[in-house]
Amino acid sequence: MQPARPVDHRLSLDDPRVAEFWRERHLCTLTTLDGDGRPHVVPVSATLDAAAGIARVITSGPSVKARNIAPEGSPVALCQVDGRRWTTLEGTALVRPGAAEVADAEARYAERYGKPPRKNPLRVVLEIRVERILGRV
């Protein structure tokens, strides 16, 4: 019996299948690291701007996921799964509290998910600079 051949799951932001998968309406998970280095995994809604190489997650500023992001940025993984199709976006996240950045992220959310997000005066944006993509689309 021959050993299984390793599968290369690396993808590229310019792959049209990646962009299409991230336009579909799916729930995602975001993994951040807490102060002890343990993974903190939570369900989120997210958007991907493939041309800019940025994924965005809107959240409340006091949330654990936002507090896990250091001022200079922190490593995160954003994963989306639909049956056998999946992608994981790995990168560095920054917290963006600016009104213009929040409004832009809310508009992107509304476009992808078909409705505006609920009102939240404490909202911030977790902006993820995508550095690597793994998946099967």
C-alpha positions, -999 to 999 in steps of 0.1 A, spaced: 0 0 0 14 34 -10 14 62 15 -11 90 8 2 117 -14 2 151 4 -24 174 -8 -15 211 -14 -44 232 -1 -28 266 -8 -50 290 -26 -46 325 -40 -67 356 -35 -68 361 -73 -85 326 -77 -120 334 -89 -133 304 -69 -121 319 -37 -139 353 -44 -171 335 -54 -170 313 -23 -166 344 -1 -196 361 -18 -219 333 -9 -238 337 24 -220 315 50 -212 317 87 -175 317 96 -153 311 126 -127 334 138 -98 321 159 -78 345 180 -53 338 208 -61 347 244 -35 360 269 -24 324 277 -19 316 240 -50 294 239 -72 295 208 -105 314 212 -128 303 184 -162 320 178 -188 321 150 -188 354 131 -200 369 99 -172 381 77 -165 397 43 -135 394 20 -122 422 -3 -100 399 -24 -86 428 -45 -73 445 -13 -63 413 5 -84 423 35 -111 404 54 -134 422 78 -154 411 109 -176 435 127 -179 431 164 -184 450 197 -153 467 210 -155 451 244 -158 415 229 -132 389 238 -122 386 201 -115 423 199 -97 424 232 -75 395 220 -61 417 192 -29 436 203 -26 473 192 2 464 168 -19 435 154 -23 398 162 -23 365 142 -58 352 135 -75 325 113 -109 331 97 -125 299 84 -155 293 63 -170 258 56 -197 246 33 -198 208 31 -165 197 15 -157 233 4 -137 253 29 -112 281 32 -91 294 60 -77 329 57 -47 334 79 -33 368 86 -28 397 110 -58 415 125 -60 451 136 -89 467 155 -103 496 135 -127 518 156 -131 547 131 -167 557 120 -158 555 83 -142 521 86 -172 508 106 -197 522 81 -177 506 52 -176 472 70 -214 475 78 -221 482 41 -200 452 30 -218 430 56 -252 441 43 -243 433 7 -230 398 16 -257 388 41 -287 406 25 -295 428 55 -278 455 76 -263 444 109 -281 453 141 -273 486 156 -243 487 179 -228 519 191 -197 500 204 -190 484 170 -154 481 157 -140 464 127 -114 436 129 -95 441 97 -74 411 87 -46 415 63 -47 381 45 -12 365 43 -21 329 34 -52 310 22 -57 273 26 -88 255 13 -107 234 -11 -131 253 -33 
